[in-house]
């Protein structure tokens, strides 16, 4: 599979890594490119199969280490309900919480960032004396494209 990727995005994550003093190895970069190439969330084993096309010696730990790095740096998100991964839509230096819309028909994932939703959740939690340390907000349904196909 030939990956067409925004070179500006790759430059951006390379710059972030350099500023943080962390290393974007060729394997980490390639796994990121593979994730970015698909609107669908990719499982670790799907990524491994794609990585083997360019690196036949690749093993599961290679992919898992790359995924751990990319998650830690905030370049990707884990889709908890499907144990898969997508590109972060902002790939910037600050941590943020996202709301993922997951199409159950085609598998496409849309990332939304809504500070008012996060503030509402934090406010509701605070009323119960609870401090939220992590949000995983995933909504499953049918995307516009798939729902249009159903109507036809």
KEGUVO-472200 format. One record per residue (C-alpha): residue number from 0; residue in three letters; chain; x, y, z. Coordinates in nm, 2 decimals. Each point is the difference from the previous one (the first is absolute). Layout:
PT  seq  type  mol  u  v  w
PT  NUM  Ala  A  X  Y  Z
...
This chain:
PT  seq  type  mol  u  v  w
PT  0  Unk  A  0.00  0.00  0.00
PT  1  Unk  A  0.14  0.34  -0.10
PT  2  Unk  A  -0.06  0.26  0.26
PT  3  Unk  A  -0.08  0.35  -0.11
PT  4  Unk  A  0.06  0.22  0.30
PT  5  Unk  A  0.01  0.36  0.09
PT  6  Unk  A  0.37  0.08  0.01
PT  7  Unk  A  -0.08  0.31  0.21
PT  8  Unk  A  -0.15  -0.23  0.27
PT  9  Unk  A  0.31  -0.22  0.01
PT  10  Unk  A  0.22  0.31  0.03
PT  11  Unk  A  -0.22  0.12  0.28
PT  12  Unk  A  0.03  -0.32  0.20
PT  13  Unk  A  0.38  -0.01  -0.07
PT  14  Unk  A  0.03  0.35  0.14
PT  15  Unk  A  -0.21  -0.09  0.31
PT  16  Unk  A  0.22  -0.30  0.06
PT  17  Unk  A  0.32  0.20  -0.04
PT  18  Unk  A  -0.13  0.27  0.24
PT  19  Unk  A  -0.09  -0.27  0.25
PT  20  Unk  A  0.33  -0.18  -0.03
PT  21  Unk  A  -0.17  -0.33  -0.11
PT  22  Unk  A  0.09  -0.20  -0.31
PT  23  Unk  A  -0.23  -0.06  -0.29
PT  24  Unk  A  0.15  -0.33  -0.12
PT  25  Unk  A  -0.07  -0.12  -0.36
PT  26  Unk  A  -0.23  -0.27  0.14
PT  27  Unk  A  -0.19  0.25  0.21
PT  28  Unk  A  -0.03  0.24  -0.29
PT  29  Unk  A  -0.12  -0.28  -0.23
PT  30  Unk  A  -0.26  -0.12  0.24
PT  31  Unk  A  -0.13  0.36  0.03
PT  32  Unk  A  -0.01  0.02  -0.38
PT  33  Unk  A  -0.20  -0.32  -0.02
PT  34  Unk  A  -0.25  0.12  0.26
PT  35  Unk  A  -0.04  0.34  -0.18
PT  36  Unk  A  -0.06  -0.18  -0.33
PT  37  Unk  A  -0.34  -0.13  0.10
PT  38  Unk  A  -0.31  0.17  0.12
PT  39  Unk  A  -0.08  -0.33  0.19
PT  40  Unk  A  0.16  -0.09  0.33
PT  41  Unk  A  0.27  -0.26  -0.05
PT  42  Unk  A  0.08  -0.29  0.24
PT  43  Unk  A  0.36  -0.08  0.10
PT  44  Unk  A  -0.01  -0.31  -0.21
PT  45  Unk  A  -0.13  0.18  -0.31
PT  46  Unk  A  0.28  0.25  0.04
PT  47  Unk  A  0.25  -0.29  0.04
PT  48  Unk  A  -0.12  -0.16  -0.32
PT  49  Unk  A  0.04  0.34  -0.19
PT  50  Unk  A  0.34  0.06  0.16
PT  51  Unk  A  0.12  -0.34  -0.11
PT  52  Unk  A  -0.03  0.12  -0.36
PT  53  Unk  A  0.29  0.24  0.05
PT  54  Unk  A  0.16  -0.18  0.30
PT  55  Unk  A  -0.04  -0.38  -0.04
PT  56  Unk  A  0.18  -0.06  0.34
PT  57  Unk  A  -0.25  0.21  0.20
PT  58  Unk  A  -0.15  -0.17  0.30
PT  59  Unk  A  -0.29  0.09  0.23
PT  60  Unk  A  0.23  0.17  0.26
PT  61  Unk  A  0.12  0.24  -0.27
PT  62  Unk  A  -0.35  0.12  -0.06
PT  63  Unk  A  -0.10  0.01  0.37
PT  64  Unk  A  0.30  0.20  0.09
PT  65  Unk  A  -0.07  0.25  -0.28
PT  66  Unk  A  -0.37  0.02  0.10
PT  67  Unk  A  0.10  0.07  0.37
PT  68  Unk  A  0.24  0.27  -0.12
PT  69  Unk  A  -0.26  0.16  -0.23
PT  70  Unk  A  -0.27  -0.01  0.27
PT  71  Unk  A  0.24  0.15  0.26
PT  72  Unk  A  0.09  0.28  -0.23
PT  73  Unk  A  -0.37  0.07  -0.08
PT  74  Unk  A  0.03  -0.07  -0.37
PT  75  Unk  A  -0.26  -0.27  0.00
PT  76  Unk  A  -0.31  -0.11  0.20
PT  77  Unk  A  -0.10  -0.35  0.11
PT  78  Unk  A  -0.36  -0.09  -0.09
PT  79  Unk  A  -0.07  -0.19  0.32
PT  80  Unk  A  -0.31  -0.18  -0.12
PT  81  Unk  A  0.17  -0.16  -0.30
PT  82  Unk  A  0.36  -0.02  0.14
PT  83  Unk  A  0.12  0.20  -0.31
PT  84  Unk  A  0.18  0.33  -0.07
PT  85  Unk  A  -0.06  0.32  -0.20
PT  86  Unk  A  0.19  0.31  -0.07
PT  87  Unk  A  -0.05  0.29  0.24
PT  88  Unk  A  -0.16  0.29  -0.19
PT  89  Unk  A  0.21  0.26  0.17
PT  90  Unk  A  0.34  -0.17  0.06
PT  91  Unk  A  0.11  0.28  0.21
PT  92  Unk  A  0.19  0.04  0.33
PT  93  Unk  A  -0.30  0.03  0.23
PT  94  Unk  A  -0.21  -0.29  0.14
PT  95  Unk  A  -0.36  0.02  -0.09
PT  96  Unk  A  -0.31  -0.22  0.02
PT  97  Unk  A  -0.18  -0.11  -0.30
PT  98  Unk  A  -0.34  -0.14  -0.09
PT  99  Unk  A  0.02  -0.28  -0.26
PT  100  Unk  A  -0.28  -0.07  -0.24
PT  101  Unk  A  0.04  -0.36  -0.12
PT  102  Unk  A  -0.20  -0.13  -0.30
PT  103  Unk  A  -0.11  -0.36  0.06
PT  104  Unk  A  -0.05  -0.06  -0.37
PT  105  Unk  A  0.32  0.13  -0.17
PT  106  Unk  A  0.23  0.04  0.30
PT  107  Unk  A  0.08  0.36  -0.06
PT  108  Unk  A  0.08  0.21  0.31
PT  109  Unk  A  -0.05  0.37  0.04
PT  110  Unk  A  0.18  0.18  0.28
PT  111  Unk  A  -0.19  0.30  0.16
PT  112  Unk  A  0.14  0.24  0.26
PT  113  Unk  A  -0.27  0.18  0.20
PT  114  Unk  A  0.13  0.19  0.31
PT  115  Unk  A  -0.36  0.07  0.11
PT  116  Unk  A  -0.07  -0.38  0.02
PT  117  Unk  A  0.32  -0.06  0.20
PT  118  Unk  A  -0.09  0.29  0.23
PT  119  Unk  A  -0.35  -0.14  0.05
PT  120  Unk  A  0.14  -0.34  0.09
PT  121  Unk  A  0.25  0.15  0.24
PT  122  Unk  A  -0.28  0.21  0.16
PT  123  Unk  A  -0.23  -0.30  0.04
PT  124  Unk  A  0.29  -0.21  0.15
PT  125  Unk  A  0.09  0.28  0.24
PT  126  Unk  A  -0.35  0.01  0.13
PT  127  Unk  A  0.06  -0.36  0.12
PT  128  Unk  A  0.35  0.08  0.14
PT  129  Unk  A  0.17  -0.18  -0.29
PT  130  Unk  A  0.30  0.12  -0.19
PT  131  Unk  A  0.03  -0.13  -0.35
PT  132  Unk  A  0.35  -0.09  -0.11
PT  133  Unk  A  -0.09  -0.15  -0.34
PT  134  Unk  A  -0.29  0.02  -0.25
PT  135  Unk  A  -0.08  -0.27  -0.25
PT  136  Unk  A  -0.31  0.12  -0.19
PT  137  Unk  A  -0.10  -0.23  -0.28
PT  138  Unk  A  -0.33  0.00  -0.19
PT  139  Unk  A  -0.09  -0.28  -0.23
PT  140  Unk  A  -0.25  0.04  -0.28
PT  141  Unk  A  -0.02  0.05  -0.38
PT  142  Unk  A  0.18  0.27  -0.19
PT  143  Unk  A  -0.16  0.23  -0.26
PT  144  Unk  A  0.14  -0.20  -0.29
PT  145  Unk  A  -0.13  -0.33  0.13
PT  146  Unk  A  -0.34  0.13  0.10
PT  147  Unk  A  -0.03  0.15  -0.35
PT  148  Unk  A  0.07  -0.34  -0.15
PT  149  Unk  A  -0.27  -0.15  0.22
PT  150  Unk  A  -0.27  0.25  -0.13
PT  151  Unk  A  0.08  -0.07  -0.36
